[in-house]
C-alpha cells in the first residue's frame, strides 16, 4: 500500500533566457520576455524557474489532499530606438491554480488539477492553461491521468510514491512541436491520457 503519492506539475519557458524580440512598427520599441533558462526536471520547485508550479500530496493515512501553488516572476525588457532599456516585472496571482472535485473511495481518490495564470504585466494577453483529471490508487500508488493543455510553453507532470524517485507522467515541449505564444489563445490544443 502507498501512504503518500505526490503529483507535481509545472509550466515553464524551456531552454531560453529570452523569447524572440518583438518590434512595434509604430514606436520602434523592442519588447523581450525572459524565459526560464531550464530544461525538464521535477526539482525546479521554488527556484523561480517556472511560470506555474502546482503540487498535490495524497495522504492515504490521513485521507487528505495537501496542495501547493506558486507562480514565477514575469520579466519584460523594452528597448527604445535610442538604446534605453526598461525592465518591468510582475508575479501572477495563484487563485487560478487550484484543485477541485475531490472525491474519495475506499482505496482511491479522484480530483482535478487546473491552472489558469495570466501575464501580470499584460493581463489582456492569453493565459497559461492546463487541466488534469487524476485518479490515484492507494493500493499500489498508480495514477490515471486525462489531461489537456495549451501548446505553449513547456508542461511537465510527475508522480512520486512514498518519497521515492519522481517518475515522468507527461511532458510537452513547444520547441519540438513548433508552437509559439499564440498557442495560448483559445481552447487547449493538446490532450493526453496516461496510466503509471
Number of C-alpha atoms within 10 A of each C-alpha: 11 18 17 19 25 22 23 23 24 27 28 27 25 21 15 15 13 16 18 12 14 13 15 10 8 6 9 13 20 17 19 18 21 17 22 23 14 15 15 18 13 18 9 15 17 11 9 16 22 25 25 26 24 23 24 20 18 26 18 23 10 9 16 13 18 12 16 14 19 20 21 21 19 21 19 20 17 20 18 14 11 8 10 9 13 11 12 12 13 14 17 21 17 19 11 15 22 18 22 11 10 14 11 15 10 9 14 18 21 19 18 18 22 20 25 18 23 20 19 18 16 12 11 9 14 17 21 26 25 24 20 21 18 21 21 25 21 23 12 13 22 17 20 17 19 15 20 19 25 26 26 27 23 24 26 19 22 20 24 20 20 13 10 9 11 17 14 17 20 16 15 19 19 18 14 8 10 10 16 13 16 12 19 20 16 10 12 18 14 12 13 12 14 12 12 13
